[in-house]
Amino acid sequence: MEDQNILRDTMRPAEKYQPAFLYFIGSSDLIGNDSSRNAQHFLSQNLLFLCRNKAKTADELARETGIPIFYVEEELKRQCPGVDGKCGLLRKTEWGKYIADILIADKEEFETANRIYGKYVPAFCEFLASAVSLRQKELQSFWRRNIQGNMDQSLLLWALLPDVISNFIEQTGRELKSSFEDVKPVDRPFTTVAVRGLSEPEFMYGGDSISAHDVCGYSDIMMRNVYGRRLQAHFRRAHDIAKDPMLQMVIRCVEGLPVRMLFAEERKVARRAIEQGYLRERDGILEPAILVLWDGISVYIEFQSLLDGLEEKTGELAKAVSAELGEFVRSVIPGHLLGEYPYYNSCIAAYGFFDMVVEECISRGILNAPEAPLGPEGVLMVLCV
């Protein structure tokens, strides 16, 4: 905050200048590679926005912002290499000018792009409801064979949603190629985009995964949780299962654990796990409230295939979304970033799709509305012996 105050104090009024505050959206695993960490203050975000679609010199940027050129030049140098020396937020042209190396949209553009996906949510949920109905026998069979205790089958769909949503967004992305046949798409394991004027949105849904080895007698453990408007995150990426007593308590309770067998401190841990939706107690027995698959990777693969056939049904829908989206993206994406169009689809246009699908499914009765933000919905644990 100190550098922001200094820069504000030294700023001179600039004609028609509108300060920009950016909200960064990351894709895939950004741990250790998130270049937006370098751009959390006032000056960097403004320079990025001013260079979003036109290359400018340091002198031009200093005049537009009213900020002394010394500060501008130092910031430009900092933003080009990025945190890993490779993926910066700015690129320097051969003519000595600077231009954004990431997609940056304003709020109005962001909302317009999201409305394109939103138009097709009812149709998508109709296909999803039909798939659930058609695969009811498989869902029930899987439930009886692999889930302990009397649980709401809706937990299955909550846990399946991250795969279902991402599959459709990827399906739309593949169809989007037809609108960009003349463009070679950028392909990287992670990326960052930004939106001007967007505060932390409540509707954003995400699904973080964590894993561990040799914990509580299991060779491998994988966990995933969903968070968004109706759900708080139980954990984020880089959370350590081996250092979380509540998660270890869940593992111990997979086959049921009598409360009377716990020491006083263990009971406190179990109580916290119940409060956070991980466990429940029935007749003095502790058992998972979350979805636990405890027969390893083969069961997890079977779990992921429970709604097989959905992609075939949504193929024409993905084409319709991509046709409309392709025309819009072509009209707004900067020419030097055309190869970033897959990330426009996944990080900008489809940003609110998960939330819209959740709300539509709840209104249709396909999903249950969570009773508490920290509940069992969307939490999945896979145990491998």
C-alpha positions as CSV (number, residue, x, y, z in Angstrom):
1,M,0.0,0.0,0.0
2,E,2.9,2.4,0.7
3,D,4.0,2.5,-3.0
4,Q,0.5,3.1,-4.0
5,N,0.2,6.2,-1.8
6,I,3.5,7.6,-3.0
7,L,2.4,7.2,-6.6
8,R,-0.9,8.8,-6.0
9,D,0.8,11.8,-4.4
10,T,3.2,12.2,-7.4
11,M,0.6,11.8,-10.1
12,R,-0.3,14.8,-12.2
13,P,-3.8,15.0,-13.7
14,A,-4.0,13.3,-17.1
15,E,-6.6,14.3,-19.6
16,K,-9.3,11.6,-20.1
17,Y,-7.4,9.1,-18.0
18,Q,-9.5,6.5,-16.2
19,P,-7.6,4.6,-13.5
20,A,-8.0,0.8,-13.9
21,F,-8.2,-1.8,-11.2
22,L,-7.8,-5.3,-12.4
23,Y,-9.2,-8.6,-11.2
24,F,-7.0,-11.5,-12.2
25,I,-8.3,-14.9,-13.2
26,G,-6.0,-17.9,-13.3
27,S,-6.3,-21.1,-15.2
28,S,-4.8,-24.5,-14.1
29,D,-2.1,-24.8,-11.4
30,L,-0.5,-21.3,-11.0
31,I,1.4,-22.1,-7.8
32,G,4.8,-20.6,-8.2
33,N,4.1,-19.3,-11.7
34,D,1.4,-16.7,-11.2
35,S,2.7,-13.5,-12.9
36,S,-0.2,-11.5,-11.5
37,R,1.5,-11.5,-8.2
38,N,3.8,-8.9,-9.7
39,A,0.8,-6.7,-10.5
40,Q,-1.2,-6.2,-7.4
41,H,-0.6,-2.5,-7.0
42,F,-2.0,0.6,-8.7
43,L,0.7,1.5,-11.2
44,S,1.2,-2.0,-12.7
45,Q,-2.5,-2.5,-13.3
46,N,-2.9,0.8,-15.0
47,L,0.0,0.3,-17.3
48,L,-1.3,-3.1,-18.2
49,F,-4.7,-1.8,-19.1
50,L,-3.4,1.1,-21.1
51,C,-1.3,-1.3,-23.2
52,R,-4.1,-4.0,-23.5
53,N,-4.5,-3.6,-27.3
54,K,-2.0,-1.0,-28.5
55,A,1.8,-0.8,-28.1
56,K,3.0,2.3,-26.3
57,T,6.3,3.9,-25.2
58,A,7.2,4.6,-21.6
59,D,6.9,8.3,-22.5
60,E,3.4,7.9,-23.8
61,L,2.3,6.0,-20.7
62,A,3.8,8.6,-18.4
63,R,1.9,11.3,-20.2
64,E,-1.4,9.4,-20.1
65,T,-1.2,8.5,-16.5
66,G,0.5,11.7,-15.2
67,I,3.1,9.5,-13.4
68,P,6.8,10.4,-13.6
69,I,8.5,8.4,-16.3
70,F,11.1,7.0,-13.8
71,Y,8.4,5.0,-12.0
72,V,6.8,4.0,-15.3
73,E,10.1,2.7,-16.7
74,E,10.9,0.7,-13.6
75,E,7.4,-0.9,-13.6
76,L,7.6,-1.8,-17.3
77,K,10.9,-3.6,-16.7
78,R,9.4,-5.5,-13.8
79,Q,6.3,-6.7,-15.7
80,C,8.1,-8.1,-18.8
81,P,10.0,-11.1,-17.4
82,G,7.3,-12.3,-14.9
83,V,7.9,-14.2,-11.7
84,D,9.5,-17.2,-13.5
85,G,11.5,-15.2,-16.0
86,K,9.3,-16.5,-18.9
87,C,5.7,-15.6,-18.6
88,G,5.4,-11.8,-18.1
89,L,2.3,-9.7,-18.3
90,L,3.9,-7.3,-20.8
91,R,6.0,-7.8,-23.9
92,K,8.5,-5.3,-25.3
93,T,8.3,-4.9,-29.1
94,E,11.3,-4.5,-31.4
95,W,10.4,-0.8,-31.7
96,G,10.9,-0.3,-27.9
97,K,7.2,-0.1,-27.2
98,Y,5.2,-2.1,-24.6
99,I,2.0,-4.1,-25.1
100,A,0.0,-6.5,-22.8
101,D,0.9,-10.1,-23.1
102,I,-2.3,-11.3,-21.4
103,L,-6.0,-10.9,-22.2
104,I,-7.6,-8.0,-20.5
105,A,-11.3,-7.3,-20.7
106,D,-13.4,-4.6,-19.1
107,K,-16.4,-5.5,-17.0
108,E,-19.0,-4.8,-19.7
109,E,-17.2,-7.1,-22.2
110,F,-16.8,-9.8,-19.6
111,E,-20.5,-9.7,-18.8
112,T,-21.4,-9.8,-22.5
113,A,-19.2,-12.9,-23.0
114,N,-20.8,-14.6,-20.0
115,R,-24.3,-14.0,-21.3
116,I,-23.5,-16.0,-24.4
117,Y,-22.9,-19.1,-22.3
118,G,-25.8,-18.2,-20.1
119,K,-28.3,-18.4,-23.0
120,Y,-27.5,-22.1,-23.3
121,V,-27.7,-23.1,-19.6
122,P,-31.3,-24.3,-19.7
123,A,-30.6,-26.5,-22.7
124,F,-27.4,-27.8,-21.1
125,C,-29.2,-28.7,-17.9
126,E,-31.9,-30.4,-19.9
127,F,-29.3,-32.7,-21.3
128,L,-27.8,-33.2,-17.9
129,A,-31.1,-34.1,-16.3
130,S,-31.8,-36.6,-19.1
131,A,-28.3,-38.2,-18.7
132,V,-29.0,-38.6,-14.9
133,S,-32.3,-40.2,-15.6
134,L,-31.0,-42.5,-18.3
135,R,-28.0,-43.6,-16.1
136,Q,-30.1,-44.0,-12.9
137,K,-29.4,-47.7,-12.7
138,E,-25.6,-47.2,-13.0
139,L,-25.7,-44.3,-10.5
140,Q,-27.7,-46.4,-8.0
141,S,-25.5,-49.5,-8.5
142,F,-22.3,-47.5,-8.0
143,W,-23.9,-45.8,-4.9
144,R,-24.8,-49.2,-3.3
145,R,-21.4,-50.8,-4.0
146,N,-19.1,-47.9,-3.1
147,I,-20.7,-45.5,-0.7
148,Q,-21.0,-46.3,3.0
149,G,-24.1,-45.2,5.0
150,N,-27.4,-43.6,4.1
151,M,-26.3,-40.5,2.0
152,D,-28.1,-38.3,-0.4
153,Q,-27.4,-39.5,-4.0
154,S,-27.2,-35.8,-5.0
155,L,-23.7,-35.8,-3.5
156,L,-22.7,-37.9,-6.5
157,L,-23.8,-35.1,-8.9
158,W,-22.2,-32.4,-6.8
159,A,-18.9,-34.3,-7.0
160,L,-19.3,-35.0,-10.8
161,L,-20.0,-31.4,-11.7
162,P,-16.4,-30.1,-12.0
163,D,-15.8,-32.8,-14.7
164,V,-19.1,-32.2,-16.4
165,I,-18.6,-28.5,-16.6
166,S,-15.0,-28.6,-17.7
167,N,-15.8,-31.2,-20.3
168,F,-18.4,-28.9,-21.9
169,I,-16.2,-25.9,-21.8
170,E,-13.4,-27.9,-23.5
171,Q,-15.9,-29.2,-26.0
172,T,-17.0,-25.7,-26.8
173,G,-13.3,-24.7,-27.1
174,R,-12.7,-27.5,-29.6
175,E,-15.6,-26.2,-31.7
176,L,-14.3,-22.7,-31.4
177,K,-11.3,-23.6,-33.6
178,S,-13.5,-23.3,-36.7
179,S,-13.7,-19.6,-36.1
180,F,-10.0,-19.3,-35.8
181,E,-8.7,-21.6,-38.5
182,D,-6.1,-19.0,-39.5
183,V,-4.7,-18.7,-36.0
184,K,-2.3,-21.0,-34.1
185,P,-3.6,-21.3,-30.6
186,V,-1.3,-20.7,-27.6
187,D,-0.8,-23.9,-25.5
188,R,0.6,-23.6,-22.0
189,P,0.0,-25.4,-18.7
190,F,-1.3,-22.3,-17.0
191,T,-2.3,-18.8,-17.8
192,T,-3.6,-15.5,-16.4
193,V,-6.2,-13.1,-17.7
194,A,-7.6,-9.9,-16.2
195,V,-10.9,-8.0,-16.0
196,R,-11.1,-4.3,-15.3
197,G,-13.7,-3.2,-12.7
198,L,-14.6,-6.7,-11.5
199,S,-14.4,-7.2,-7.7
200,E,-14.1,-10.7,-6.2
201,P,-17.3,-12.3,-7.6
202,E,-19.4,-14.4,-5.3
203,F,-20.7,-16.5,-8.2
204,M,-17.3,-17.9,-9.2
205,Y,-17.1,-21.7,-8.7
206,G,-13.8,-23.5,-8.7
207,G,-12.6,-27.0,-7.8
208,D,-9.2,-27.4,-6.2
209,S,-7.5,-30.8,-5.9
210,I,-4.8,-31.9,-3.4
211,S,-3.0,-35.2,-2.9
212,A,-0.7,-37.0,-0.5
213,H,1.3,-40.2,-0.2
214,D,1.6,-42.7,2.7
215,V,-0.9,-41.2,5.0
216,C,-2.9,-43.2,7.5
217,G,-2.0,-46.5,5.9
218,Y,-2.9,-45.5,2.3
219,S,-0.3,-45.2,-0.4
220,D,-2.1,-42.4,-2.2
221,I,-4.9,-40.0,-1.3
222,M,-6.6,-37.6,-3.7
223,M,-9.1,-34.9,-2.6
224,R,-11.2,-32.4,-4.5
225,N,-13.6,-29.7,-3.3
226,V,-16.0,-27.3,-5.0
227,Y,-16.5,-23.7,-3.8
228,G,-18.6,-20.8,-5.0
229,R,-21.7,-18.9,-4.3
230,R,-23.3,-21.5,-2.1
231,L,-20.1,-23.3,-0.9
232,Q,-17.0,-22.2,1.0
233,A,-13.7,-23.8,0.1
234,H,-12.7,-26.5,2.6
235,F,-9.2,-26.3,1.3
236,R,-7.1,-24.7,-1.6
237,R,-4.3,-25.9,-3.7
238,A,-1.1,-26.7,-1.7
239,H,-3.1,-27.7,1.4
240,D,-1.2,-30.5,3.2
241,I,-3.4,-33.6,4.0
242,A,-0.6,-35.0,6.2
243,K,-0.8,-31.9,8.4
244,D,-4.6,-31.7,8.6
245,P,-5.9,-33.6,11.6
246,M,-9.5,-33.3,10.4
247,L,-8.8,-35.0,7.1
248,Q,-6.9,-37.7,8.8
249,M,-9.9,-38.2,11.1
250,V,-12.1,-38.6,8.0
251,I,-9.7,-41.3,6.7
252,R,-9.9,-43.1,10.1
253,C,-13.7,-43.0,10.0
254,V,-14.1,-44.5,6.5
255,E,-15.4,-47.8,7.9
256,G,-17.1,-46.2,10.9
257,L,-15.4,-45.3,14.2
258,P,-17.1,-45.4,17.6
259,V,-16.9,-42.1,19.4
260,R,-16.1,-43.9,22.7
261,M,-12.8,-45.0,21.2
262,L,-11.5,-41.5,20.9
263,F,-9.4,-39.6,23.4
264,A,-10.5,-36.1,24.5
265,E,-8.4,-34.2,22.0
266,E,-9.5,-36.5,19.2
267,R,-13.1,-35.8,20.0
268,K,-12.4,-32.1,19.6
269,V,-11.0,-32.8,16.2
270,A,-14.0,-34.9,15.3
271,R,-16.3,-32.2,16.5
272,R,-14.6,-29.6,14.2
273,A,-14.8,-32.1,11.3
274,I,-18.5,-32.4,11.9
275,E,-19.0,-28.6,12.0
276,Q,-17.1,-28.3,8.7
277,G,-19.2,-31.0,6.9
278,Y,-16.5,-33.7,6.7
279,L,-18.1,-36.1,9.2
280,R,-21.4,-37.0,10.8
281,E,-22.3,-39.1,13.8
282,R,-25.0,-41.8,13.8
283,D,-25.8,-43.8,16.9
284,G,-22.4,-43.1,18.4
285,I,-20.5,-44.0,15.2
286,L,-18.5,-41.4,13.3
287,E,-18.6,-41.8,9.5
288,P,-17.8,-39.6,6.5
289,A,-20.4,-37.1,5.4
290,I,-18.4,-36.4,2.3
291,L,-18.1,-38.7,-0.7
292,V,-15.3,-41.2,-0.1
293,L,-14.2,-43.8,-2.7
294,W,-11.9,-46.2,-0.9
295,D,-11.1,-48.9,-3.4
296,G,-8.6,-46.9,-5.4
297,I,-8.2,-45.5,-8.9
298,S,-10.3,-48.1,-10.7
299,V,-13.4,-47.0,-8.7
300,Y,-12.5,-43.3,-9.4
301,I,-12.4,-44.0,-13.1
302,E,-15.8,-45.8,-12.9
303,F,-17.1,-42.7,-11.0
304,Q,-15.9,-40.3,-13.7
305,S,-17.7,-42.4,-16.4
306,L,-21.1,-42.4,-14.6
307,L,-22.5,-39.9,-17.0
308,D,-20.8,-41.3,-20.2
309,G,-22.7,-40.2,-23.3
310,L,-23.4,-36.7,-22.1
311,E,-20.8,-35.2,-24.5
312,E,-22.5,-36.8,-27.5
313,K,-25.8,-35.2,-26.5
314,T,-24.2,-31.7,-26.0
315,G,-22.2,-31.7,-29.2
316,E,-24.7,-29.5,-31.2
317,L,-25.1,-27.3,-28.2
318,A,-21.3,-26.7,-28.0
319,K,-21.3,-25.8,-31.7
320,A,-24.1,-23.2,-31.1
321,V,-22.2,-21.7,-28.2
322,S,-18.9,-21.6,-30.1
323,A,-20.5,-20.1,-33.3
324,E,-21.9,-17.1,-31.3
325,L,-18.8,-16.8,-29.1
326,G,-16.4,-17.0,-32.0
327,E,-18.0,-14.0,-33.7
328,F,-17.9,-12.0,-30.5
329,V,-14.3,-12.9,-29.5
330,R,-13.1,-12.0,-33.0
331,S,-14.6,-8.5,-32.5
332,V,-13.0,-7.8,-29.1
333,I,-9.7,-9.7,-28.8
334,P,-6.6,-7.7,-29.7
335,G,-4.9,-8.8,-32.9
336,H,-1.6,-9.6,-31.2
337,L,-3.3,-12.0,-28.8
338,L,-5.5,-13.9,-31.3
339,G,-3.7,-17.1,-30.3
340,E,-5.0,-16.7,-26.8
341,Y,-8.6,-17.4,-27.9
342,P,-8.8,-20.7,-26.0
343,Y,-8.2,-18.8,-22.8
344,Y,-10.8,-16.2,-23.7
345,N,-13.3,-19.1,-23.8
346,S,-12.2,-20.9,-20.6
347,C,-11.2,-18.0,-18.4
348,I,-13.5,-15.1,-19.5
349,A,-16.6,-16.2,-21.4
350,A,-17.2,-19.4,-19.3
351,Y,-16.3,-17.9,-16.0
352,G,-19.9,-17.8,-14.6
353,F,-21.1,-21.0,-16.4
354,F,-20.6,-23.3,-13.4
355,D,-22.6,-21.0,-11.1
356,M,-25.5,-20.7,-13.7
357,V,-25.6,-24.5,-14.1
358,V,-25.7,-25.0,-10.3
359,E,-28.6,-22.6,-9.9
360,E,-30.5,-24.1,-12.8
361,C,-30.0,-27.6,-11.5
362,I,-31.2,-26.6,-8.0
363,S,-34.3,-25.0,-9.4
364,R,-35.0,-28.2,-11.4
365,G,-34.5,-30.4,-8.3
366,I,-31.5,-32.2,-9.9
367,L,-29.2,-30.9,-7.1
368,N,-30.0,-30.3,-3.5
369,A,-29.3,-26.8,-2.1
370,P,-26.6,-27.0,0.5
371,E,-27.8,-26.5,4.1
372,A,-24.5,-24.8,5.1
373,P,-21.6,-23.2,3.1
374,L,-19.2,-25.7,4.7
375,G,-21.0,-28.9,3.9
376,P,-20.3,-32.2,2.2
377,E,-21.4,-31.1,-1.3
378,G,-18.7,-31.2,-3.9
379,V,-16.0,-32.8,-1.6
380,L,-14.5,-36.0,-2.9
381,M,-11.9,-38.2,-1.3
382,V,-10.2,-41.1,-3.2
383,L,-8.1,-43.6,-1.2
384,C,-5.6,-46.1,-2.7
385,V,-4.2,-48.9,-0.6
